[in-house]
Amino acid sequence: MIEGAANNLGKIAGVTPGIGPSQSTGATPASNFADVLKNSMDQVSKLQQEASQAVEAVATGKSENLTGVMAAVEKSDLAFKTLLAIRSKLMDAYEEIKQISI
């Protein structure tokens, strides 16, 4: 049971079970949590900028693609809500760790 979970975790993390991250067979090195979080925030920012540009293009008459604009706005909204949910979970975990007595 635990080996199965380790295999699945290894597939997710991009490492081969039994081989450390530095010895991974994948071409990309393992990222730390801060890098993953920063990249996620950058992607959300990029999606928000794209949605704003799409709305501006429709408002000024440069584009008539309302479906594309709505898709861009919804994608941006979903990404932002997901980032807020992750932030909320991180803050909850921090508060829980803070209350642990040593």
N, CA and C atoms as an extended XYZ file, in Angstrom:
306
Properties=species:S:1:pos:R:3:atomname:S:1:resname:S:1:resid:I:1 pbc="F F F"
N         0.829       -1.193        0.000 N   MET     1
C         0.000        0.000        0.000 CA  MET     1
C         0.872        1.255        0.000 C   MET     1
N         1.855        1.308        0.889 N   ILE     2
C         2.726        2.470        0.964 CA  ILE     2
C         3.584        2.569       -0.290 C   ILE     2
N         4.032        1.431       -0.816 N   GLU     3
C         4.843        1.458       -2.035 CA  GLU     3
C         4.034        2.015       -3.198 C   GLU     3
N         2.750        1.671       -3.259 N   GLY     4
C         1.890        2.201       -4.318 CA  GLY     4
C         1.753        3.705       -4.214 C   GLY     4
N         1.617        4.208       -2.979 N   ALA     5
C         1.527        5.649       -2.779 CA  ALA     5
C         2.846        6.312       -3.143 C   ALA     5
N         3.954        5.672       -2.804 N   ALA     6
C         5.266        6.231       -3.139 CA  ALA     6
C         5.463        6.276       -4.645 C   ALA     6
N         4.988        5.256       -5.348 N   ASN     7
C         5.091        5.250       -6.807 CA  ASN     7
C         4.279        6.385       -7.409 C   ASN     7
N         3.046        6.577       -6.910 N   ASN     8
C         2.208        7.660       -7.419 CA  ASN     8
C         2.813        9.011       -7.107 C   ASN     8
N         3.346        9.177       -5.896 N   LEU     9
C         3.969       10.435       -5.526 CA  LEU     9
C         5.199       10.690       -6.388 C   LEU     9
N         5.946        9.648       -6.671 N   GLY    10
C         7.122        9.793       -7.519 CA  GLY    10
C         6.748       10.220       -8.920 C   GLY    10
N         5.656        9.682       -9.434 N   LYS    11
C         5.203       10.077      -10.766 CA  LYS    11
C         4.785       11.538      -10.786 C   LYS    11
N         4.111       11.974       -9.723 N   ILE    12
C         3.674       13.358       -9.640 CA  ILE    12
C         4.877       14.279       -9.529 C   ILE    12
N         5.837       13.927       -8.687 N   ALA    13
C         7.001       14.783       -8.455 CA  ALA    13
C         8.010       14.702       -9.586 C   ALA    13
N         7.883       13.713      -10.460 N   GLY    14
C         8.794       13.597      -11.583 CA  GLY    14
C        10.079       12.870      -11.228 C   GLY    14
N        10.047       12.067      -10.189 N   VAL    15
C        11.226       11.299       -9.813 CA  VAL    15
C        10.883        9.823       -9.834 C   VAL    15
N        11.885        9.018       -9.996 N   THR    16
C        11.709        7.583       -9.982 CA  THR    16
C        11.780        7.092       -8.542 C   THR    16
N        10.836        6.236       -8.078 N   PRO    17
C        10.892        5.733       -6.715 CA  PRO    17
C        12.234        5.062       -6.441 C   PRO    17
N        12.803        5.359       -5.280 N   GLY    18
C        14.074        4.781       -4.902 CA  GLY    18
C        15.255        5.610       -5.364 C   GLY    18
N        15.010        6.621       -6.179 N   ILE    19
C        16.065        7.510       -6.641 CA  ILE    19
C        15.760        8.890       -6.100 C   ILE    19
N        16.720        9.530       -5.503 N   GLY    20
C        16.525       10.856       -4.933 CA  GLY    20
C        16.273       11.883       -6.005 C   GLY    20
N        15.749       13.055       -5.614 N   PRO    21
C        15.468       14.108       -6.591 CA  PRO    21
C        16.691       14.549       -7.376 C   PRO    21
N        17.871       14.536       -6.749 N   SER    22
C        19.064       14.964       -7.472 CA  SER    22
C        19.496       13.922       -8.492 C   SER    22
N        19.030       12.671       -8.313 N   GLN    23
C        19.372       11.605       -9.234 CA  GLN    23
C        18.206       11.292      -10.169 C   GLN    23
N        17.243       12.186      -10.246 N   SER    24
C        16.046       11.969      -11.033 CA  SER    24
C        16.388       11.721      -12.497 C   SER    24
N        15.573       10.889      -13.126 N   THR    25
C        15.782       10.601      -14.540 CA  THR    25
C        15.152       11.653      -15.433 C   THR    25
N        14.326       12.551      -14.858 N   GLY    26
C        13.685       13.602      -15.643 CA  GLY    26
C        14.692       14.663      -16.046 C   GLY    26
N        14.382       15.393      -17.101 N   ALA    27
C        15.293       16.400      -17.626 CA  ALA    27
C        15.245       17.697      -16.820 C   ALA    27
N        14.111       17.955      -16.140 N   THR    28
C        13.993       19.194      -15.396 CA  THR    28
C        14.305       18.955      -13.928 C   THR    28
N        15.036       19.854      -13.296 N   PRO    29
C        15.329       19.700      -11.879 CA  PRO    29
C        14.089       19.974      -11.038 C   PRO    29
N        14.054       19.410       -9.845 N   ALA    30
C        12.915       19.611       -8.956 CA  ALA    30
C        12.898       21.062       -8.474 C   ALA    30
N        11.724       21.687       -8.484 N   SER    31
C        11.576       23.061       -8.032 CA  SER    31
C        11.212       23.072       -6.563 C   SER    31
N        11.614       24.117       -5.872 N   ASN    32
C        11.180       24.219       -4.493 CA  ASN    32
C         9.815       24.889       -4.447 C   ASN    32
N         9.201       24.869       -3.281 N   PHE    33
C         7.834       25.343       -3.138 CA  PHE    33
C         7.710       26.825       -3.466 C   PHE    33
N         8.685       27.611       -3.053 N   ALA    34
C         8.634       29.058       -3.311 CA  ALA    34
C         8.620       29.346       -4.810 C   ALA    34
N         9.419       28.600       -5.586 N   ASP    35
C         9.436       28.798       -7.034 CA  ASP    35
C         8.100       28.434       -7.663 C   ASP    35
N         7.520       27.335       -7.206 N   VAL    36
C         6.221       26.908       -7.737 CA  VAL    36
C         5.160       27.950       -7.425 C   VAL    36
N         5.168       28.464       -6.202 N   LEU    37
C         4.188       29.473       -5.804 CA  LEU    37
C         4.369       30.761       -6.603 C   LEU    37
N         5.618       31.193       -6.782 N   LYS    38
C         5.889       32.415       -7.551 CA  LYS    38
C         5.450       32.242       -9.001 C   LYS    38
N         5.736       31.083       -9.592 N   ASN    39
C         5.319       30.829      -10.971 CA  ASN    39
C         3.806       30.848      -11.097 C   ASN    39
N         3.126       30.299      -10.109 N   SER    40
C         1.662       30.296      -10.130 CA  SER    40
C         1.115       31.719      -10.067 C   SER    40
N         1.707       32.542       -9.216 N   MET    41
C         1.256       33.927       -9.111 CA  MET    41
C         1.535       34.685      -10.402 C   MET    41
N         2.661       34.405      -11.028 N   ASP    42
C         2.972       35.045      -12.309 CA  ASP    42
C         1.975       34.636      -13.391 C   ASP    42
N         1.591       33.364      -13.396 N   GLN    43
C         0.621       32.891      -14.387 CA  GLN    43
C        -0.740       33.537      -14.170 C   GLN    43
N        -1.160       33.678      -12.913 N   VAL    44
C        -2.437       34.330      -12.614 CA  VAL    44
C        -2.395       35.783      -13.070 C   VAL    44
N        -1.285       36.449      -12.809 N   SER    45
C        -1.139       37.839      -13.247 CA  SER    45
C        -1.214       37.942      -14.768 C   SER    45
N        -0.557       37.027      -15.454 N   LYS    46
C        -0.577       37.025      -16.915 CA  LYS    46
C        -1.997       36.807      -17.442 C   LYS    46
N        -2.734       35.879      -16.835 N   LEU    47
C        -4.109       35.621      -17.257 CA  LEU    47
C        -4.989       36.845      -17.019 C   LEU    47
N        -4.779       37.548      -15.908 N   GLN    48
C        -5.562       38.746      -15.633 CA  GLN    48
C        -5.255       39.849      -16.642 C   GLN    48
N        -3.999       39.985      -17.016 N   GLN    49
C        -3.635       40.992      -18.018 CA  GLN    49
C        -4.246       40.656      -19.377 C   GLN    49
N        -4.211       39.381      -19.752 N   GLU    50
C        -4.796       38.962      -21.018 CA  GLU    50
C        -6.303       39.219      -21.035 C   GLU    50
N        -6.968       38.942      -19.913 N   ALA    51
C        -8.410       39.184      -19.838 CA  ALA    51
C        -8.708       40.674      -19.949 C   ALA    51
N        -7.911       41.490      -19.280 N   SER    52
C        -8.106       42.945      -19.354 CA  SER    52
C        -7.911       43.460      -20.773 C   SER    52
N        -6.900       42.956      -21.449 N   GLN    53
C        -6.650       43.369      -22.826 CA  GLN    53
C        -7.782       42.929      -23.751 C   GLN    53
N        -8.315       41.733      -23.516 N   ALA    54
C        -9.417       41.245      -24.343 CA  ALA    54
C       -10.674       42.093      -24.137 C   ALA    54
N       -10.967       42.447      -22.880 N   VAL    55
C       -12.128       43.296      -22.590 CA  VAL    55
C       -11.942       44.670      -23.229 C   VAL    55
N       -10.743       45.211      -23.136 N   GLU    56
C       -10.459       46.514      -23.733 CA  GLU    56
C       -10.614       46.467      -25.251 C   GLU    56
N       -10.182       45.371      -25.873 N   ALA    57
C       -10.295       45.238      -27.324 CA  ALA    57
C       -11.756       45.215      -27.762 C   ALA    57
N       -12.600       44.549      -26.995 N   VAL    58
C       -14.026       44.513      -27.340 CA  VAL    58
C       -14.654       45.874      -27.078 C   VAL    58
N       -14.277       46.507      -25.974 N   ALA    59
C       -14.864       47.808      -25.626 CA  ALA    59
C       -14.504       48.886      -26.646 C   ALA    59
N       -13.320       48.813      -27.223 N   THR    60
C       -12.903       49.822      -28.203 CA  THR    60
C       -13.293       49.449      -29.632 C   THR    60
N       -13.856       48.271      -29.822 N   GLY    61
C       -14.299       47.851      -31.141 CA  GLY    61
C       -13.222       47.185      -31.977 C   GLY    61
N       -12.077       46.912      -31.400 N   LYS    62
C       -10.997       46.254      -32.142 CA  LYS    62
C       -11.276       44.775      -32.361 C   LYS    62
N       -12.152       44.212      -31.542 N   SER    63
C       -12.477       42.788      -31.646 CA  SER    63
C       -13.965       42.601      -31.400 C   SER    63
N       -14.509       41.553      -32.000 N   GLU    64
C       -15.913       41.218      -31.781 CA  GLU    64
C       -16.051       39.810      -31.207 C   GLU    64
N       -14.957       39.255      -30.733 N   ASN    65
C       -14.938       37.889      -30.223 CA  ASN    65
C       -15.374       37.864      -28.758 C   ASN    65
N       -16.677       37.937      -28.526 N   LEU    66
C       -17.197       37.935      -27.156 CA  LEU    66
C       -16.968       36.594      -26.456 C   LEU    66
N       -17.036       35.528      -27.213 N   THR    67
C       -16.813       34.206      -26.625 CA  THR    67
C       -15.386       34.083      -26.101 C   THR    67
N       -14.432       34.559      -26.865 N   GLY    68
C       -13.039       34.530      -26.432 CA  GLY    68
C       -12.796       35.401      -25.214 C   GLY    68
N       -13.471       36.559      -25.180 N   VAL    69
C       -13.336       37.460      -24.038 CA  VAL    69
C       -13.910       36.809      -22.786 C   VAL    69
N       -15.080       36.223      -22.906 N   MET    70
C       -15.699       35.569      -21.752 CA  MET    70
C       -14.847       34.397      -21.262 C   MET    70
N       -14.272       33.655      -22.185 N   ALA    71
C       -13.401       32.535      -21.798 CA  ALA    71
C       -12.160       33.041      -21.070 C   ALA    71
N       -11.573       34.128      -21.564 N   ALA    72
C       -10.384       34.692      -20.921 CA  ALA    72
C       -10.706       35.219      -19.528 C   ALA    72
N       -11.845       35.881      -19.388 N   VAL    73
C       -12.247       36.411      -18.084 CA  VAL    73
C       -12.536       35.275      -17.102 C   VAL    73
N       -13.229       34.249      -17.559 N   GLU    74
C       -13.536       33.116      -16.677 CA  GLU    74
C       -12.274       32.357      -16.283 C   GLU    74
N       -11.347       32.187      -17.221 N   LYS    75
C       -10.090       31.507      -16.918 CA  LYS    75
C        -9.310       32.302      -15.870 C   LYS    75
N        -9.269       33.606      -16.044 N   SER    76
C        -8.588       34.476      -15.091 CA  SER    76
C        -9.246       34.408      -13.714 C   SER    76
N       -10.567       34.439      -13.693 N   ASP    77
C       -11.309       34.378      -12.435 CA  ASP    77
C       -11.073       33.055      -11.705 C   ASP    77
N       -11.101       31.971      -12.442 N   LEU    78
C       -10.880       30.654      -11.836 CA  LEU    78
C        -9.463       30.523      -11.289 C   LEU    78
N        -8.488       31.020      -12.030 N   ALA    79
C        -7.097       30.965      -11.569 CA  ALA    79
C        -6.920       31.795      -10.304 C   ALA    79
N        -7.545       32.970      -10.260 N   PHE    80
C        -7.427       33.825       -9.086 CA  PHE    80
C        -8.093       33.192       -7.875 C   PHE    80
N        -9.284       32.617       -8.064 N   LYS    81
C        -9.973       31.952       -6.952 CA  LYS    81
C        -9.174       30.753       -6.441 C   LYS    81
N        -8.539       30.031       -7.351 N   THR    82
C        -7.708       28.895       -6.943 CA  THR    82
C        -6.517       29.374       -6.129 C   THR    82
N        -5.886       30.462       -6.565 N   LEU    83
C        -4.756       31.020       -5.829 CA  LEU    83
C        -5.196       31.489       -4.443 C   LEU    83
N        -6.368       32.099       -4.338 N   LEU    84
C        -6.882       32.519       -3.038 CA  LEU    84
C        -7.164       31.325       -2.131 C   LEU    84
N        -7.669       30.245       -2.701 N   ALA    85
C        -7.938       29.044       -1.906 CA  ALA    85
C        -6.638       28.442       -1.389 C   ALA    85
N        -5.610       28.432       -2.223 N   ILE    86
C        -4.307       27.914       -1.798 CA  ILE    86
C        -3.750       28.792       -0.686 C   ILE    86
N        -3.862       30.107       -0.845 N   ARG    87
C        -3.397       31.037        0.191 CA  ARG    87
C        -4.131       30.782        1.506 C   ARG    87
N        -5.428       30.573        1.421 N   SER    88
C        -6.220       30.326        2.623 CA  SER    88
C        -5.774       29.045        3.324 C   SER    88
N        -5.535       27.992        2.552 N   LYS    89
C        -5.068       26.728        3.134 CA  LYS    89
C        -3.687       26.892        3.766 C   LYS    89
N        -2.811       27.654        3.114 N   LEU    90
C        -1.480       27.899        3.672 CA  LEU    90
C        -1.565       28.673        4.979 C   LEU    90
N        -2.437       29.671        5.024 N   MET    91
C        -2.597       30.444        6.256 CA  MET    91
C        -3.182       29.582        7.373 C   MET    91
N        -4.128       28.712        7.055 N   ASP    92
C        -4.681       27.797        8.047 CA  ASP    92
C        -3.602       26.869        8.591 C   ASP    92
N        -2.771       26.343        7.699 N   ALA    93
C        -1.686       25.453        8.120 CA  ALA    93
C        -0.690       26.202        8.990 C   ALA    93
N        -0.375       27.453        8.621 N   TYR    94
C         0.552       28.262        9.413 CA  TYR    94
C        -0.003       28.495       10.816 C   TYR    94
N        -1.287       28.844       10.906 N   GLU    95
C        -1.904       29.069       12.208 CA  GLU    95
C        -1.886       27.800       13.051 C   GLU    95
N        -2.130       26.660       12.408 N   GLU    96
C        -2.122       25.395       13.135 CA  GLU    96
C        -0.713       25.062       13.640 C   GLU    96
N         0.276       25.294       12.828 N   ILE    97
C         1.668       25.033       13.229 CA  ILE    97
C         2.081       25.997       14.339 C   ILE    97
N         1.618       27.227       14.251 N   LYS    98
C         1.956       28.242       15.244 CA  LYS    98
C         1.423       27.879       16.629 C   LYS    98
N         0.321       27.136       16.672 N   GLN    99
C        -0.289       26.787       17.946 CA  GLN    99
C         0.309       25.529       18.572 C   GLN    99
N         1.205       24.865       17.864 N   ILE   100
C         1.828       23.669       18.408 CA  ILE   100
C         2.801       24.088       19.509 C   ILE   100
N         2.640       23.468       20.682 N   SER   101
C         3.562       23.794       21.776 CA  SER   101
C         4.752       22.853       21.726 C   SER   101
N         5.888       23.428       22.091 N   ILE   102
C         7.145       22.649       22.036 CA  ILE   102
C         7.497       22.153       23.405 C   ILE   102
